Amino acid sequence: MNARSEAEASLKEDVMPDPIVIAQRGPYVVDVGPGTVYWCRCGRSKTQPFCDGSHTGTDFSPMEVTVAERKQVAFCGCKHTKTPPFCDGTHSRLSVTEKGGSGGR
């Protein structure tokens, strides 16, 4: 590796990862299925809780979710769930200083 490549590699390591945008401080309860949907992981989509491609240029990609039959699902809106893509209540434990939308968007 030459000196320039080493410097570029070092700069890439120092770059902060893209932040998660809190789309909503609560779940998106929607009817889905049967079929496949793509859950937005980055929080930037205008069609929450589903991906609209707004993650382009970030480190994020959507999560493919296949639902066998029509049912109501509570998708995570804060994007911090430990059980993606489903809400686990993490939004109730986020600090008020964390950036993102407020409920109902």
Residue pairs with C-beta under 8 A, 6 or more apart in sequence:
1 9
17 59
18 42
18 58
18 59
18 60
19 99
20 41
20 42
20 43
20 79
20 80
20 100
21 42
21 43
21 44
21 79
21 99
21 100
21 101
22 43
22 77
22 78
22 79
22 80
22 91
22 94
22 98
22 99
22 100
22 101
23 40
23 43
23 44
23 45
23 48
23 49
23 77
23 78
23 79
23 100
23 101
23 105
24 48
24 77
24 78
24 91
24 100
24 101
24 102
24 103
24 104
24 105
25 77
25 78
25 91
25 94
25 100
25 101
25 102
25 103
26 77
26 78
26 87
26 91
26 103
26 104
27 74
27 75
27 76
27 77
27 87
27 91
28 48
28 49
28 74
28 75
28 76
28 77
29 72
29 73
29 74
29 75
30 49
30 72
30 73
30 75
31 70
31 71
31 72
31 73
32 65
32 67
32 70
32 71
32 72
32 73
33 67
33 68
33 69
33 70
33 71
34 67
34 68
34 69
34 70
35 66
35 67
36 64
36 65
36 66
36 67
37 50
37 64
37 65
37 67
38 50
38 51
38 62
38 63
38 64
38 65
39 49
39 50
39 51
39 62
39 63
39 65
39 75
39 76
39 84
39 85
40 47
40 48
40 49
40 50
40 51
40 52
40 54
40 55
40 62
40 79
41 51
41 55
41 60
41 61
41 62
41 63
41 79
41 84
41 85
42 54
42 55
42 58
42 60
42 79
43 79
43 100
43 101
44 54
44 55
44 58
45 51
45 52
45 53
45 54
45 55
46 52
46 54
48 77
48 105
49 75
49 76
49 77
49 85
50 62
51 62
55 61
55 62
63 84
63 85
65 85
67 73
73 86
74 86
74 87
75 85
75 86
75 87
76 83
76 84
76 85
76 86
76 87
76 88
76 90
76 91
77 87
77 91
77 103
78 90
78 91
78 94
78 100
80 90
80 91
80 94
81 87
81 88
81 90
82 88
82 90
